[in-house]
Amino acid sequence: MRTTITKCLFPAAGYGTRFLPATKAIPKEMLPVLTKPLLQYGVEEAIEAGLHTMAIVTGRGKRAIEDHFDISYELEHQIKGTAKEEYLTQIRNVINGCTFSYTRQIEMKGLGHAILTGETLIGEEPFAVILADDLCDNAERGVLSQMVELYKEYKCCIVAVEEIPKEDTNKYGVIAGEPFNDNLVRVYNMVEKPEPKDAPSNLAIIGRYILTPEIFDVLRETKPGKGGEIQITDALLQLAKEGQVLAYKFKGRRFDCGSVDGFVEATNYFYGKSGK
């Protein structure tokens, strides 16, 4: 199996109901933290990790995503030669630095189904997954960069995890495993959104994954689980039983921008970092 990861998959078909009515017309992935959409933060993290092919799974009402990662000739013409032109520098660098491909998830059947929908964009190679809702920051090296380096050594599926309050386990996929080697856990159990009394630990999976192409075959055989959806946690559990999944306690800070509280917290944090 190749050791170089070049593609990053972004599941971006969800409705974003927790941000209604704003997300009635605006994709939740396009909600801005300061002046930059959540999805652009994720793409920039992938680029920093050395990935330059972005595969995005979208759905109805998500055309703004494609438009954002494209040239707006009218806008470029209007601000050309003015001081406002510098506001487009970051997104121009993103557009010029990687390629984008898109496919649609016709029905919302869970994260596992969204990842399986992206198979046509990924092919038979290892790949990364970023959930834009989870905005991560680390001044030294991004979370995905950390995970890509680990993949080069271990060549198996890797999920990013962090310790959470025990009472919040019913919001996450939760892992159990055997600790070994610097912030790594060899996973032997994974449970999707367990009640606190049933949770195998307080280590929760967040929206950063390195997956091997075997995951697609497993997902095809995975039955709907929690909430009637195809869960990536259930599929990864099958590979974990074969010793093919590691959990990584990443270095950095993560904001749950899928919640209003987390979104506000991230906005305040990045505003403070901007020095304004």
MARGU-851715 format. One line per field, with one value per atom (N, C-alpha, C): x negated, y, z; residue number from 1. Coordinates in steps of 0.05 Angstrom, whole numbers, plus 5000, padded with zeros to 4 digits. Last residue first. Layout:
! MARGU-851715
x	[X_...];
y	[Y_...];
z	[Z_...];
resi	[NUM_...];
***
This chain:
! MARGU-851715
x	[5132_5148_5160_5103_5091_5106_5119_5114_5102_5130_5105_5098_5182_5160_5133_5208_5207_5184_5203_5189_5188_5237_5209_5193_5286_5272_5242_5297_5296_5281_5299_5278_5275_5344_5318_5296_5384_5378_5350_5381_5376_5369_5396_5369_5362_5449_5430_5401_5472_5471_5450_5437_5455_5451_5400_5427_5447_5352_5367_5393_5317_5340_5358_5248_5273_5295_5185_5208_5233_5116_5141_5163_5060_5074_5100_5042_5032_5047_5084_5070_5061_5081_5087_5071_5105_5083_5093_5115_5126_5103_5112_5099_5115_5130_5138_5123_5122_5115_5124_5134_5111_5103_5182_5159_5133_5216_5214_5191_5213_5200_5196_5246_5217_5202_5295_5288_5258_5295_5293_5285_5303_5276_5273_5359_5341_5312_5377_5383_5364_5359_5350_5354_5389_5361_5349_5455_5435_5407_5512_5487_5465_5569_5550_5526_5605_5612_5593_5585_5600_5609_5533_5545_5559_5535_5532_5547_5541_5547_5546_5484_5513_5518_5433_5441_5470_5413_5426_5437_5390_5411_5427_5351_5375_5397_5313_5326_5352_5297_5310_5324_5276_5298_5313_5231_5255_5280_5189_5205_5231_5159_5181_5198_5153_5142_5165_5154_5168_5154_5149_5134_5146_5191_5186_5165_5224_5199_5193_5266_5268_5242_5257_5264_5260_5276_5266_5275_5260_5279_5265_5251_5236_5254_5270_5278_5262_5297_5276_5288_5343_5319_5295_5407_5383_5358_5452_5443_5417_5462_5459_5449_5469_5445_5441_5488_5495_5471_5449_5459_5468_5437_5455_5466_5413_5424_5444_5353_5382_5392_5300_5311_5341_5241_5270_5278_5188_5201_5231_5134_5162_5172_5078_5087_5116_5061_5077_5084_5011_5025_5039_4977_5004_5019_4924_4931_4959_4936_4921_4934_5001_4973_4961_5060_5041_5014_5112_5088_5067_5180_5158_5135_5241_5226_5203_5278_5260_5250_5338_5320_5303_5369_5359_5338_5413_5389_5387_5452_5450_5428_5450_5472_5473_5409_5403_5425_5414_5418_5413_5401_5430_5435_5346_5360_5389_5314_5328_5345_5260_5284_5297_5198_5214_5237_5197_5191_5208_5169_5186_5178_5167_5159_5179_5151_5171_5160_5123_5117_5140_5107_5127_5120_5037_5063_5082_4980_4995_5021_4940_4957_4974_4910_4897_4914_4946_4922_4908_4982_4990_4965_4955_4959_4966_4958_4932_4935_5013_5001_4973_5021_5031_5019_4997_4988_4996_5029_5000_4989_5077_5075_5046_5065_5072_5068_5007_5035_5040_4958_4964_4993_4957_4933_4938_5008_4989_4965_5067_5042_5020_5136_5114_5090_5196_5172_5151_5263_5242_5219_5309_5288_5264_5337_5349_5328_5309_5305_5317_5275_5302_5299_5232_5235_5265_5194_5221_5221_5145_5153_5182_5127_5137_5143_5098_5104_5112_5133_5110_5117_5169_5155_5130_5214_5201_5188_5238_5214_5199_5285_5265_5238_5315_5309_5289_5322_5303_5296_5359_5335_5315_5396_5403_5379_5369_5372_5379_5377_5350_5350_5432_5420_5392_5438_5449_5437_5414_5403_5413_5449_5421_5409_5517_5496_5468_5551_5552_5528_5585_5568_5570_5579_5594_5575_5539_5567_5585_5482_5495_5525_5444_5467_5476_5376_5398_5420_5320_5344_5362_5253_5272_5296_5199_5224_5241_5129_5152_5176_5086_5097_5119_5067_5050_5061_5104_5081_5064_5139_5149_5126_5105_5118_5126_5093_5071_5082_5144_5129_5107_5153_5169_5157_5114_5114_5129_5127_5101_5102_5171_5174_5148_5156_5174_5177_5127_5112_5130_5165_5156_5141_5175_5192_5182_5146_5136_5151_5148_5156_5144_5137_5123_5130_5202_5175_5162_5254_5235_5206_5282_5291_5270_5257_5256_5262_5270_5241_5239_5326_5314_5285_5328_5340_5328_5302_5291_5302_5285_5308_5298_5259_5255_5281_5273_5271_5266_5293_5267_5264_5345_5324_5296_5374_5369_5346_5377_5363_5356_5408_5382_5365_5456_5438_5410_5485_5470_5450_5517_5489_5472_5569_5565_5537_5557_5573_5568_5487_5515_5531_5420_5439_5468_5357_5383_5404_5297_5318_5345_5229_5253_5276_5171_5193_5218_5105_5129_5152_5061_5069_5092_5028_5049_5059_4993_4982_5002_5013_5005_4994_5030_5007_4996_5076_5053_5028_5108_5100_5076_5115_5102_5092_5143_5116_5101_5191_5175_5146_5209_5202_5185_5217_5198_5189_5258_5231_5210_5300_5289_5262_5313_5303_5289_5292_5311_5297_5268_5261_5281_5270_5276_5272_5292_5282_5289_5317_5304_5286_5376_5349_5341_5405_5407_5379_5400_5392_5396_5420_5391_5381_5474_5462_5431_5496_5484_5470_5552_5523_5513_5607_5596_5566_5613_5634_5624_5576_5568_5591_5604_5581_5575_5644_5651_5627_5602_5626_5634_5561_5557_5579_5575_5571_5565_5577_5602_5598_5543_5535_5559_5546_5565_5557_5489_5508_5524_5449_5476_5497_5394_5406_5434_5335_5364_5378_5278_5294_5323_5216_5245_5260_5156_5171_5201_5098_5126_5139_5048_5050_5078_5001_5029_5031_4957_4962_4992_4952_4950_4955_4990_4974_4974_4983_5000_4982];
y	[5842_5866_5876_5796_5820_5845_5746_5764_5791_5719_5713_5734_5739_5746_5741_5715_5744_5753_5662_5671_5702_5664_5655_5665_5680_5697_5690_5637_5664_5682_5594_5595_5623_5608_5605_5607_5606_5632_5631_5551_5570_5598_5529_5524_5544_5547_5554_5551_5523_5552_5561_5468_5479_5509_5458_5448_5457_5472_5493_5483_5456_5444_5465_5463_5477_5462_5444_5438_5452_5452_5459_5455_5406_5429_5433_5341_5366_5390_5283_5303_5327_5221_5244_5267_5174_5193_5217_5106_5131_5149_5059_5073_5098_4997_5025_5035_4943_4962_4991_4896_4912_4933_4875_4863_4878_4907_4879_4864_4952_4952_4924_4939_4940_4940_4943_4918_4916_4995_4975_4948_5023_5023_5002_5016_5004_5003_5043_5015_5002_5096_5082_5052_5111_5104_5090_5085_5099_5091_5097_5081_5096_5106_5115_5096_5099_5088_5096_5115_5134_5125_5068_5089_5109_5035_5032_5054_4997_5021_5016_4953_4958_4984_4948_4958_4964_4936_4914_4923_4982_4970_4949_4990_5007_4995_4953_4949_4965_4976_4950_4944_5024_5025_4998_5011_5021_5021_5000_4977_4986_5047_5041_5017_5078_5062_5054_5144_5118_5104_5188_5177_5149_5241_5213_5209_5285_5282_5252_5304_5303_5303_5258_5284_5282_5210_5215_5242_5212_5216_5221_5179_5187_5188_5158_5185_5197_5091_5110_5138_5063_5047_5065_5080_5089_5073_5071_5050_5056_5117_5092_5069_5156_5156_5130_5123_5137_5135_5130_5114_5132_5143_5159_5142_5084_5109_5120_5055_5056_5083_5010_5036_5035_4974_4978_5006_4974_4948_4950_5013_5011_4983_5035_5015_5007_5102_5080_5060_5151_5132_5110_5184_5194_5176_5147_5175_5181_5080_5099_5127_5058_5051_5075_5035_5056_5045_5000_4996_5018_5024_5011_5009_5052_5040_5025_5112_5088_5077_5138_5135_5110_5189_5162_5159_5233_5226_5196_5245_5263_5254_5215_5209_5228_5236_5214_5208_5275_5283_5260_5259_5263_5271_5259_5233_5237_5307_5301_5276_5279_5296_5290_5276_5271_5290_5261_5278_5270_5234_5233_5254_5216_5236_5234_5153_5172_5191_5117_5132_5152_5056_5077_5090_5049_5038_5062_5060_5051_5037_5078_5055_5044_5120_5099_5075_5150_5141_5119_5163_5143_5133_5204_5178_5156_5244_5234_5207_5252_5243_5231_5274_5247_5236_5324_5305_5277_5346_5342_5322_5350_5331_5326_5390_5363_5343_5431_5425_5396_5457_5439_5430_5505_5492_5475_5522_5541_5528_5494_5488_5505_5482_5502_5492_5461_5456_5477_5453_5472_5468_5412_5411_5429_5420_5429_5430_5395_5424_5434_5337_5348_5377_5306_5328_5335_5250_5260_5283_5224_5237_5246_5159_5187_5198_5108_5119_5149_5084_5095_5106_5075_5055_5066_5132_5109_5091_5183_5175_5153_5191_5213_5205_5147_5152_5174_5151_5131_5137_5184_5196_5177_5150_5165_5177_5135_5115_5129_5182_5174_5153_5180_5202_5195_5133_5134_5157_5150_5128_5127_5192_5198_5175_5185_5183_5188_5192_5166_5163_5232_5235_5210_5221_5218_5220_5237_5242_5240_5270_5250_5255_5285_5290_5266_5308_5289_5294_5343_5342_5318_5367_5351_5347_5412_5406_5388_5422_5417_5408_5476_5449_5446_5528_5508_5480_5563_5557_5534_5565_5556_5548_5586_5560_5549_5636_5617_5588_5659_5655_5634_5663_5644_5639_5702_5676_5656_5748_5735_5706_5779_5754_5738_5825_5808_5781_5855_5838_5819_5888_5864_5845_5934_5911_5885_5974_5962_5937_5959_5973_5960_5927_5952_5969_5900_5899_5927_5897_5906_5907_5882_5905_5915_5836_5860_5884_5800_5806_5832_5798_5809_5817_5774_5800_5814_5725_5744_5772_5687_5704_5727_5621_5649_5664_5577_5583_5613_5562_5552_5554_5583_5595_5587_5550_5578_5591_5504_5503_5532_5525_5514_5514_5541_5562_5551_5495_5506_5528_5466_5470_5483_5448_5474_5480_5378_5400_5425_5365_5357_5380_5337_5358_5346_5320_5307_5328_5334_5344_5331_5328_5314_5321_5358_5360_5348_5349_5341_5340_5359_5379_5371_5354_5344_5366_5373_5363_5351_5398_5371_5358_5446_5447_5419_5427_5436_5437_5417_5395_5403_5469_5449_5425_5491_5501_5482_5462_5459_5468_5482_5454_5449_5536_5529_5500_5529_5539_5534_5514_5494_5503_5560_5537_5518_5621_5599_5575_5681_5657_5634_5724_5728_5704_5694_5720_5722_5640_5647_5671_5635_5645_5648_5579_5598_5608_5538_5564_5586_5493_5493_5521_5502_5506_5507_5540_5515_5520_5580_5580_5553_5575_5582_5582_5554_5549_5555_5570_5549_5540_5608_5617_5596_5594_5595_5602_5537_5549_5574_5510_5538_5550_5458_5473_5503_5437_5446_5462_5423_5444_5455_5382_5405_5428_5355_5357_5383_5349_5348_5352_5343_5370_5370_5311_5306_5333_5315_5332_5325_5282_5281_5298_5291_5296_5297_5259_5267_5271_5238_5262_5274_5203_5212_5238_5151_5179_5185_5097_5111_5141_5045_5069_5084_4976_5000_5025];
z	[5338_5333_5358_5339_5351_5346_5325_5303_5313_5372_5358_5337_5382_5400_5387_5340_5341_5359_5355_5331_5329_5401_5402_5379_5382_5402_5403_5348_5338_5357_5384_5363_5352_5414_5427_5407_5375_5387_5401_5364_5343_5354_5413_5403_5381_5416_5437_5426_5371_5372_5393_5340_5361_5363_5304_5298_5319_5324_5310_5298_5373_5361_5349_5368_5373_5359_5396_5377_5387_5396_5408_5387_5403_5392_5407_5388_5401_5387_5397_5382_5399_5408_5425_5414_5363_5369_5385_5353_5362_5371_5300_5322_5328_5272_5278_5302_5262_5241_5247_5289_5297_5278_5277_5263_5270_5303_5313_5300_5272_5298_5309_5230_5225_5251_5257_5244_5238_5273_5294_5281_5227_5237_5259_5223_5203_5213_5267_5265_5245_5255_5279_5277_5212_5207_5231_5206_5222_5215_5173_5170_5184_5217_5198_5196_5258_5232_5210_5306_5291_5263_5301_5317_5299_5239_5268_5283_5180_5195_5225_5167_5170_5185_5121_5148_5148_5072_5087_5115_5055_5038_5053_5093_5094_5078_5075_5101_5103_5027_5027_5053_5048_5030_5029_5079_5093_5075_5047_5056_5069_5041_5022_5030_5106_5085_5066_5134_5128_5105_5185_5163_5158_5209_5204_5183_5250_5235_5233_5288_5259_5243_5344_5332_5302_5391_5364_5354_5460_5438_5412_5517_5494_5470_5563_5557_5534_5553_5562_5559_5540_5547_5557_5566_5550_5559_5595_5577_5562_5623_5638_5621_5581_5599_5614_5520_5545_5564_5460_5483_5505_5403_5421_5444_5382_5373_5393_5403_5407_5398_5396_5389_5391_5416_5418_5410_5408_5407_5410_5384_5390_5388_5414_5395_5402_5420_5432_5410_5432_5414_5430_5461_5454_5435_5457_5455_5444_5462_5446_5444_5477_5471_5456_5509_5504_5497_5482_5498_5490_5485_5473_5492_5462_5484_5471_5441_5436_5463_5416_5438_5434_5379_5378_5400_5418_5402_5398_5453_5430_5411_5498_5480_5456_5530_5512_5492_5568_5540_5520_5618_5612_5583_5619_5617_5609_5579_5604_5599_5539_5542_5569_5505_5529_5532_5435_5458_5482_5374_5398_5418_5306_5327_5350_5280_5287_5308_5226_5250_5255_5194_5200_5226_5177_5184_5189_5178_5154_5160_5213_5221_5198_5187_5204_5208_5159_5145_5161_5199_5179_5165_5226_5240_5220_5188_5196_5210_5189_5164_5171_5240_5234_5209_5237_5257_5250_5197_5192_5212_5225_5202_5195_5262_5271_5248_5246_5246_5253_5288_5266_5268_5321_5311_5286_5335_5324_5311_5319_5333_5319_5317_5315_5331_5284_5301_5296_5283_5275_5295_5261_5281_5272_5215_5240_5262_5174_5178_5204_5180_5185_5192_5136_5155_5156_5122_5124_5144_5076_5101_5099_5049_5047_5075_5007_5034_5031_4948_4962_4989_4901_4918_4930_4903_4890_4910_4910_4924_4910_4884_4883_4894_4896_4868_4864_4951_4940_4911_4974_4964_4951_4995_4971_4958_5041_5020_4993_5070_5063_5040_5076_5063_5053_5106_5079_5063_5154_5139_5111_5169_5161_5146_5143_5163_5151_5100_5114_5134_5062_5086_5103_4992_5017_5040_4956_4950_4974_4956_4973_4970_4899_4916_4931_4890_4885_4905_4864_4879_4871_4871_4857_4876_4864_4877_4860_4876_4858_4874_4899_4899_4879_4895_4908_4908_4875_4858_4869_4918_4892_4874_4958_4961_4934_4937_4942_4945_4937_4912_4915_4992_4976_4949_5006_5018_5001_4974_4971_4982_4978_4964_4962_5002_5017_5004_4966_4984_5000_4942_4927_4946_4968_4975_4962_4945_4970_4978_4873_4897_4922_4830_4832_4857_4828_4817_4819_4843_4863_4853_4796_4812_4831_4779_4762_4778_4819_4814_4798_4813_4837_4833_4762_4766_4791_4770_4751_4756_4818_4813_4796_4816_4811_4806_4871_4842_4839_4921_4912_4881_4921_4938_4928_4888_4879_4895_4919_4893_4884_4961_4966_4941_4939_4949_4954_4930_4908_4917_4964_4972_4950_4955_4968_4976_4963_4953_4969_4976_4973_4962_4973_4978_4975_4987_4984_4992_4956_4973_4967_4958_4948_4967_4938_4957_4944_4936_4921_4941_4967_4947_4930_5028_5011_4992_5066_5041_5022_5109_5113_5088_5088_5105_5110_5062_5046_5063_5108_5090_5073_5127_5144_5127_5084_5090_5108_5090_5066_5070_5140_5136_5112_5128_5149_5145_5090_5081_5102_5122_5103_5093_5150_5164_5145_5116_5121_5135_5146_5131_5137_5180_5151_5134_5237_5227_5197_5209_5235_5227_5170_5174_5203_5139_5161_5168_5104_5094_5115_5126_5123_5113_5122_5149_5146_5066_5077_5103_5070_5071_5081_5075_5049_5047_5125_5106_5078_5162_5144_5125_5193_5176_5154_5229_5201_5182_5241_5228_5243_5264_5258_5241_5270_5295_5290_5219_5231_5257_5176_5195_5210_5137_5136_5155_5102_5124_5123_5065_5055_5077_5067_5070_5060_5080_5079_5085_5046_5063_5061_5040_5036_5056_5008_5033_5026_4981_4979_5007_4989_4972_4972_5026_5024_5009_5016_5012_5010_5016_5042_5040_4984_4983_5010_5000_5000_5000];
resi	[276_276_276_275_275_275_274_274_274_273_273_273_272_272_272_271_271_271_270_270_270_269_269_269_268_268_268_267_267_267_266_266_266_265_265_265_264_264_264_263_263_263_262_262_262_261_261_261_260_260_260_259_259_259_258_258_258_257_257_257_256_256_256_255_255_255_254_254_254_253_253_253_252_252_252_251_251_251_250_250_250_249_249_249_248_248_248_247_247_247_246_246_246_245_245_245_244_244_244_243_243_243_242_242_242_241_241_241_240_240_240_239_239_239_238_238_238_237_237_237_236_236_236_235_235_235_234_234_234_233_233_233_232_232_232_231_231_231_230_230_230_229_229_229_228_228_228_227_227_227_226_226_226_225_225_225_224_224_224_223_223_223_222_222_222_221_221_221_220_220_220_219_219_219_218_218_218_217_217_217_216_216_216_215_215_215_214_214_214_213_213_213_212_212_212_211_211_211_210_210_210_209_209_209_208_208_208_207_207_207_206_206_206_205_205_205_204_204_204_203_203_203_202_202_202_201_201_201_200_200_200_199_199_199_198_198_198_197_197_197_196_196_196_195_195_195_194_194_194_193_193_193_192_192_192_191_191_191_190_190_190_189_189_189_188_188_188_187_187_187_186_186_186_185_185_185_184_184_184_183_183_183_182_182_182_181_181_181_180_180_180_179_179_179_178_178_178_177_177_177_176_176_176_175_175_175_174_174_174_173_173_173_172_172_172_171_171_171_170_170_170_169_169_169_168_168_168_167_167_167_166_166_166_165_165_165_164_164_164_163_163_163_162_162_162_161_161_161_160_160_160_159_159_159_158_158_158_157_157_157_156_156_156_155_155_155_154_154_154_153_153_153_152_152_152_151_151_151_150_150_150_149_149_149_148_148_148_147_147_147_146_146_146_145_145_145_144_144_144_143_143_143_142_142_142_141_141_141_140_140_140_139_139_139_138_138_138_137_137_137_136_136_136_135_135_135_134_134_134_133_133_133_132_132_132_131_131_131_130_130_130_129_129_129_128_128_128_127_127_127_126_126_126_125_125_125_124_124_124_123_123_123_122_122_122_121_121_121_120_120_120_119_119_119_118_118_118_117_117_117_116_116_116_115_115_115_114_114_114_113_113_113_112_112_112_111_111_111_110_110_110_109_109_109_108_108_108_107_107_107_106_106_106_105_105_105_104_104_104_103_103_103_102_102_102_101_101_101_100_100_100_99_99_99_98_98_98_97_97_97_96_96_96_95_95_95_94_94_94_93_93_93_92_92_92_91_91_91_90_90_90_89_89_89_88_88_88_87_87_87_86_86_86_85_85_85_84_84_84_83_83_83_82_82_82_81_81_81_80_80_80_79_79_79_78_78_78_77_77_77_76_76_76_75_75_75_74_74_74_73_73_73_72_72_72_71_71_71_70_70_70_69_69_69_68_68_68_67_67_67_66_66_66_65_65_65_64_64_64_63_63_63_62_62_62_61_61_61_60_60_60_59_59_59_58_58_58_57_57_57_56_56_56_55_55_55_54_54_54_53_53_53_52_52_52_51_51_51_50_50_50_49_49_49_48_48_48_47_47_47_46_46_46_45_45_45_44_44_44_43_43_43_42_42_42_41_41_41_40_40_40_39_39_39_38_38_38_37_37_37_36_36_36_35_35_35_34_34_34_33_33_33_32_32_32_31_31_31_30_30_30_29_29_29_28_28_28_27_27_27_26_26_26_25_25_25_24_24_24_23_23_23_22_22_22_21_21_21_20_20_20_19_19_19_18_18_18_17_17_17_16_16_16_15_15_15_14_14_14_13_13_13_12_12_12_11_11_11_10_10_10_9_9_9_8_8_8_7_7_7_6_6_6_5_5_5_4_4_4_3_3_3_2_2_2_1_1_1];
***
